[in-house]
């Protein structure tokens, strides 16, 4: 045996024996220690998270949160992230990090201001766990910004931040007209704060603002003076934690109030939809201050007998049709999926004229790689499409057939109109729409009892199916319809339509609702009612139209 072979054999035979005699305590752990990030969630608006905070949450294996910060964290956390909501946060952080996991503790508000950061950082340092701190938007600046004023301006050049519950506050130092004082945890003590400041020499006309649930769609600001804030607070009967700001800067609110002045601020808006998310309409509503909630009312399924649509798609490829017309996103999706099943793509539309109605339908076609040849100008309705559809001309049209993929609900008016123009229409079921399962019981209860401020109907089928699976919206709920046909269907189901879009588009529908909301808001302010929402106002029962 060679020397190398002998050495190899010796190593092979002796290694288990050596390992057996090494004490367990002497073995080194190979698991790398994870990291902990202490992240400020900010005053409440999820959009106020910093880019660093979002990046840390996305990379986290474990997220430690509470009831306030959990919804914010779940917007960005990866699907397999572990959440710790209750229990000993400090121990959970240390244990997870020692297991090699990346941990984020998302802390409500501003931990740099309220002091909660120090204890957690000390615990991590003691456990020799590497950590970082990601600061965020502070309550001190964020809430006043959303309430409509800055902290300095004019003759005011000083800002003092104090704890409203501190029993040793030096009120004389805070009564100067040249400073702005921010009282954290002071909302429920605003009457006492005002009294103490006036007793210390502050002018009773000094402006004061009390803001609860700042930067969220439930934000409410009470504004007045030191002499009348007590009466205002008593009249409004609001309670709960919040921030109090005292100083001349609060008067800026008359010109700079932007958040609570949004036309649909705080409105809960119900969106009956298909099972596909309605991202565009949700974003539009949020821009106006609303809180959208989508409820699936329609499920889209393939036709029961696919032979017709199979033959039609074969004809589309072989040149059977001169035109194809799309009246919905679901029709585009159905044809796209059918083509894909045959290994085909948008090139199958070569030489074919394409008509479409509806912004979403056009967008779906363009995403597929097909730009429509005919889209109605103005109102996006089948009637408008029919008005612009050219008649059949045997001299310039080699084929007189139109392929109209649709739902299992007939489109007789469009077919009849095209037939009158001389076309032969193959009106073929490309997909079926069936009612979705009923929404959860709390949602159904909110629909029936006025828990929603408005409901947006984007088609007749959403009216029929919402009523079918959840019942009629409460009479206080504002009903908005996208067009005349949807309005007619709502009226047939005993609903009075308050808003109808001027143009039958999602943008037109949301803008029409926002204009209606602004009218109601201004009327309420003129009547001295302050901000209100339909769900908070009880009126006589809605009569059938």
C-alpha positions, 0 to 999 in steps of 0.5 A: 500500500502506498503512503497516500493510500495508507494516509487515506485509510487511516483518515477514513477509519480514525475520523469517527473515533476522533469526532466521538471524543470531542465534547459537545460544548467544543463543537462550533455552530455553523448557523450564521446569526441573522439580523434584526431591523427595528423599523418605524411604521410611521403615523398610519398611512401605509404609503408613508413607509420609507423605501428602506422599510419596504425593502427590509420587510420584503426580505424578512423571514420573521415579521414582528408586529401588532394590531396596528402594524400587521396590515401594513407589514402584510402589504409587503412581506413575502408569502412565506414570512412568519408573523409574530403578533403577540407574546414576548417580542424581545425573546422572539427577535433574539430566538429568530435571529439566533436561528439565522433568520432575518427579522423585522420589528415594525413599530407603530408611530415614531419609536425615536420620539416615544423612546421604545427604541432604546429598550429593544436596541439594548436587549439586542446589543446584550444578546450580541445580535446585529441590528439596524434602525430604519427611521420613518415619517414622524407623528410630529411632522406627518400628522400636522402635514396631513391636518393642513399646517406646518410647525413654523411660519410667520413669527413662529420659529420654535417647536417644542414636543412634549408628552401631554400626560407629563404632570410636571410640564412647565406651562409658563414656558409653553404659553409664549405666542412665538412657539408651536407646542406639539402635545403627544398623547394629548387628544383626550386632554385637550380641554385641560391643556387649553385651560392650563395654557390660558392660566399660564398667560396664553391668549384664549384666541390662540389656535389649537388642533386635535387630530386623531388617527392621523394620516389614515382615512379615519383622520379627524381634526378638531380645530378651534381656539384655546377658549372654545376647544372644550365646547367643540370637543364636548359637542363632537364627542370624539375620543381616543389617542391623538396629537394636539398642536397649539400655536399660530401655525394652526391657522394655516389650515384654512388655506392648506387643509387638503387631506380631509377636504378630499371629496370622498374622504373616508367613504367606504365604497363597495365595488362589485366585480368579477373575480379579477381585481379592479386595480385601476378603479381602486387607485382612482377611488383612493386618490379621492380619499375613499376606502374601496372594498371589492366583492367578487360577484361574478365568476367567469367560466368556459362555455359548457359546449366549446365546439362553437368557439373552437370552430370560430377560432379556427375560422379566425385563423383561416380567414373566415371573418372580416371583423372581430368585435370585443365588448369586454375584457373577459372576451379578450381573455377568452380568445387569448386563452383559446389561441394559446391552447392551440399554440397561437398568439396575437399574430393570428389577428393578421389581416383581421379588422378589430373593434373594441369598446371600453378602456379596459377592453382596449388595454387588454387587447394592446397588452396582448399585442393587438391595437384595435382598428375601431374604438368609439369616441366619447361614450364607451357603449355598444350603442356608440360602437354601433354608430361608428361601425361601417356598413358592409360594402361588397366592393371593398369588403371581401368577406361579410362576416363578423366574429362577436365573442361574448358572454352567455348573455346575448347581445341582441341590440348589437347583433341586430344593428350590425345585421342592418348594416349588411353584416353576417354576425356570428354571435358566439359564446366565448365564456359564461358568467355565473354568480360567485359565492356570497361574501362573508357575513359581516360584508353582507350585513354592512351592505344591508345596514348602510355600512357602505357609503357608496356602491359602484355598478360597472355593468348590469350583471354586477347589479343582478349578481350583487343583489342575488348574493348579498341583497339590496344596498341600504337606502342611505348608500349612494348608488353610482352606475356606469351608464344608462343600461346599468342604471336601468337594471338598478332601477328594475331591482328597486334601487334609486341611482344617485349618480350616473357617469357622463362617459361610460368609463371607470374614470367617468364613473369615479369622477362623477361619484367624486363630484357628487361627494363634493356637493354633499360635503359642501352642503353639509359644511354650509349647514354647519354639520361638518364632515359627514358620510352617507353611512353616518347619516340616517335618512328616510327610506329610499323610494323605488325609482 
